[in-house]
Amino acid sequence: MKTYFSIILTLNLLFEGMAAAVLIIAPESALAPGDSVIWARNYGFAALAVASASLWLWPHRTNLQAVTVMCGMLMVFHIGLCGSLVIAGGANLGAAVTHGIMGVLFLVAFLQRNKWCIATAG
């Protein structure tokens, strides 16, 4: 299970890191006009923060408290964004499916975290 968790942390870093890079550096002509450009850039930096969570957690991925918090946060983020993208519809289907899968992967990790994590005093 620790290997499984390491894999999904890596996937989170890759998917969200790529999304961040695209949304932050994309030319305005590639994004929807108007306020959408601002929101795309904002989401780019939010995606960067979510991607970095994998790096922050990496040295602590056997610590029960740290894994509980991070799995909960990433699970809610991915499932919530999946729902948001489904509601928005249109060309967002691929992103909705990707976030839905990531949400389920983090849910499984959350439910199985006691199999590889060590509880520490504190």
C-alpha positions, 0 to 999 in steps of 0.5 A: 500500500505504501507503493500505491500511495507513492504512485498516486502522490506522483500522479497528483504531482504530474497531473496538477503540475502539468495543469498549473504550467499550462494554465499559468503560461498559456497565451491569453488567446488560448484561454476563454476571453474575459474573466475566464483568463483571470480564473484560469490563471488563478486555477493554475496557481491553485493547481500548483499548490495542490501539486506541491502537496505531494512534495511536502508530504513525500518525506512523511508518507508513513506518518498517520496524521500527515497522511490522514490530512493530505489524503482528506484534502486531496480526496475532497479537492479532486472529487469536488473539482470532478463535480464542478466540471461535470456541472459545467459540462462541455469540453471538461469531460476528460478533466472531470474523469481524471479528477474523479479517478484521482478522487477515488484513488485518494479515497481508497488510500484514505480508507487503507492508510492504517496498513502502511502508516505509523501513528506518532505521539502528538 
